Amino acid sequence: MRKLSYYIALSIDGFIAAPDGAYDFYPLSEEFVGFMAGEFPETLPTGARKALGVDEAPNSRYDTVLMGRGTYEPALREGVTSPYAHLRQIVFSRSLGESPDPAVEVVAGDPVAYVRELKREAGLGIYLCGGADLAGQLIDEIDELVIKSYPVVAGAGIPLFRAGFGPRSFVPTGSRSFENGTVVTTYTRKR
């Protein structure tokens, strides 16, 4: 069965983005960008992959990306209708209607049922790109968290999950620190 991984940036006070959805306040470094390009190239948008010279890198972790409308919208505003052209792209939205790009599948139905079917298909892992609403709906389907924790206090913004109270246990399975203060920690769901 395929694994659903929520790979996401996070401020140390628990926010994935500013209240308006911006996420450009996270500090990057050459070392950290090199790590992302080498270890998680599938999670980079197609334009960033080209800029970093990893656009020909084969998919080794993920072959599918899931996004909520709020995560997909910034690319659309820039005229990018297929932000992850190297992956199967699925956007969950009840308001988007028809897909603006044949490479992007828009799903208006239940994300949980859809993801359960995806997990039964053959293939690599499934990358949950965001956002908080979709992650909150899929929280019980998430098998792995890959948290890029940046040394920034946002003060307010979009939380990691928009879900009601209900503790779920994960076990840390790996961690790496970078010169810019970022720590990437992988957690696996405790079954």
Secondary structure, 3 states (H helix, E strand, C coil): CCCEEEEEEEECCCEEECCCCCCCCCCCCHHHHHHHHHHCHHHCCHHHHHHHCCCCCCCCCEEEEEEEHHHHHHHHHCCCCCCCCCCEEEEECCCCCCCCCCCEEEECCCHHHHHHHHHHCCCCEEEEEECHHHHHHHHHHCCEEEEEEECCCCCCCEECCCCCCCCCCEEEEEEEECCCCCEEEEEEECC
